[in-house]
Amino acid sequence: KSQGSSKRKSEGNWETGSTKRDPNRDLADALRKLSRQAEDKLYARLVDMGLPVVEREQLDEVEVERQLRTGGSERDLADRLDATHILVAEIDEPEGPGRFRLSMRLIDVRTGQVLWAANGDETAPKTDGYNKFILNSGRIARVKVPKEAQDAKAKLVENPPLVSIGMAAASAKTPDDLLVIVEDDVASSSGTMYRPLFGNEPFYATAPLDVTPIDTIDAVQRDVKIRDQLMRYVSWKLALECLTPAGRILKVESDGQSVLASLGGAHGVKRGDTLRVMQRTEAPAGASGGGEVLLPVSLKVAEVYENHCRAIVGRSGLGEAWNDDEYRPGSGDLVVSRFDEPRPIAVFPAVIAKPQTPKADRESKWNESPGLRGKSVSAMVSLRDNMNGQLQDSLSKLGVSVFGEKPVYHVDKSTKIPEFDEAATCGTAYDKGARLAIGGIITPVDTTKYQFEIKLIRLQPQPDGAVKLGEVVYSDRAIVTSERGLR
């Protein structure tokens, strides 16, 4: 038997036929519909697995519920139905992703003992305590939001934005041109797929999109329509390197037995790996929840390329009765290859440096005017502190575990000049769990502009036990001003 229930208690009297509409009626109706679907599936699957089940026509749900409400025991109910066990299933609101929460109990009616009990959201993935995922699929581009999608425009930028976006102080209106991810390589009959920079929810354009590919940070800076989204671009690039990659099923082959997915060797995938599939669901009207749920199927990687792979659809292991079409992977579903432990990232303050070229030396008047040089150093220090704060705040909101690390300096006895102690600084960060560090260099370009070079660097243990800066994982340069910063 399946019972529909709701944690939100009704103040109305809809069970007795009152015409007063309860504010939670839509939710209750949706849960009742789901409970009936769950009952149908449980009954069919138990029969398919060869278990003897009481015939449906013997069940009088109204009488059963009345008997239970008036104190009838499970034993009395079982005697009436000539059953040895009762499987009780209850549907409720989801506590996380998924359409519902399912609670089940198997009762031995001879003893009244609960032989088995379980509950949980509909195949919700357990990701607590693991590194968060970021979707590796599609290409970053500037898109002019179509007129027919203006209502959805707000969803293409988080509210409030996880990473700052330059908007006039007098207006918080979301700009019409946005940095988004275009996924036109996903097979879809709904139109061109695109999604937010920091989200997985897909949108579809039925008319041709006005798309401008963005290949580099310079392309962001040159484009006046998205110049103020520079910090979002940098944060996205860093998150791609720091978070665990997830992929998208790009295509399901005609036989339904294999798929093409956007995870490959560049993401650590190897032949023989198992991929898990997450499918997007919507919560019932009036309920919280919705999002990606884990399907009871897996994919076995057969062929690996740099940025994608071909995988074979595996069986669920629960028998043919459980392997129905509802749980088969489809184009657009997400795939993950692993669950990683959180990886803290150390953020070192950017180094303040003198001009790097004769032209920059002339334009900044570095050696001509001590006054301007002093103002330039002060501006770079302010810019450095501002951007360090922005980076830490933005990355932490995206799910990257970051912490600031002050560099260690030692003073040269002969020159009395403080010098960066690389081993001591990196060693301290490494001991705190960091395996990657974000740092940079700020140099003058002229009297108002500065070049900011940002780097994500691997912390590398040495044979002697010291830890030093190693491989550069990501590097970019941008021209910024002390007034605007890296926005």
C-alpha positions, 0 to 999 in steps of 0.5 A: 500500500502507498500512502500520500502524506504532507509535512505541511498540515492542512488548515482546510477541510478538503478531505470532507468535501469543503470548497475552501481551497487550502494553500497547500492543496496543489502540493497535496494533490501532486504528492497523492499523484506521485504516491499512486504512481509509486504504488503502481510501480511497486506492485508491478515490480514485485509481481515481475520479480515473482513474489506473491502479491495480494490481488489489487481488487481485494484492496479497498483503500478507503476501508484500509485507511479507515481501519488504520485510523481507528486503531486496526492493527496490521495483523487484523488487516493482514488476516482480512487480506490473507497476507503474511507481510505488509509493505508500507510506502509513504510519499512526502516532500523532498528534503533535497533534490528530487520530486519526493521523499519515499519512506518504506517499511516491511512488516511481518504481520505474525509478529508485528516486527519491522523487518526492514525500513528505509527512507530517502529522497528520490535517488538523490546523490549523497555529495555532502563532504565532497568537492563540488562539481562544475559542469564541463560542457559547451563553450563560453560566449557572449549571448544577447538574450533573445526577446522571447527569453527576457523572463528567463534572463534573471535566471542566467545570472544568480540572484544575488550574483555569486560573482560580481557583475558590473551594473550601474549603481542607479540600476540593478538591471541585468544586462542584455548581453551576458557571458553564458555557456552555449551547448550547441553540441548537445543533441536536442529537438528543443533548439540551441541549448545554453545555460548560466556560467555557474549553473546547470539549468538548460535554456533553449533558443528556438530562433538563432542566437546572437552568439560571439565566441569568447576565447581569451580574457582579452576578448572579454576586455575588448568587448565593451558589452561584457567588459564588466564581467571580467571577474566572472570569467576569471572565477569561472576559469579558476573553478574549472581547475579547482572543482571536480569535473562533471560532464553532459551526455551529448548523444545517445546512440540509436540502439540506446546501448552507448552514449557520447559524454563530455568527459575525457582524458583531460578530466582524468577519465580512463578506459574502464571507468564507471560514470554515474548519471544524474538527471534533472527533475522538477519538484511538485508545484508548491514544494521545494526541491528539484535539481539533479537526482542520481539514476540507478544505472551506470556507464562503463567507459569504452573509448577515451578522447581528450575532451569526451568519451564513449560509454556503454550503458550498464544494467542496474543490478536490480533485475529486468523489472527495475530497468525501465525507460524512466531510468535510462540516460538521455541527451542532456543528462549529467555524468560524473566519474568520481567524488573527490575530497575537498581541496583547499586553495591558498590565495597569496597576495599578488606581488607588487613589481616595477614596470616590466618594459621600457615603454611601461617605464616611460608611460608610468613615469616610474623613474621620473617622478618619485611622487607618481611612483609612490601614488602608483605603489599605493594604488597597486597595494589597494588594487591587490587587496581589493582583488584578493578579497573579490577572488576569495569571496567569489570562489568560496561562493562557487564552492571552492574551499579557499583561504588567505595565506600571508607570505613569509619574508626574511630580511637579507642581512647585507642589503636589508631588503625583505625577500619572499621566503618561498619554502616557508610560505608554501610549506605553511599552506601545504600543511593546511591542506592546500595543494594549489595556490593562487597568486599574481603580479601587479605592474604599472602600464601607465599612470592609471592602468596596471597589468594584473597577472593571475596564476594558479600554481601547484604546490610541489614537495621537494626531495629534501622535504621543502615545498615550492611553487611548481607547475602553472595550471592556469595563467591569465593577464588583464589590464585594470585600474585602481578605481574599477578593479577586476570586475 
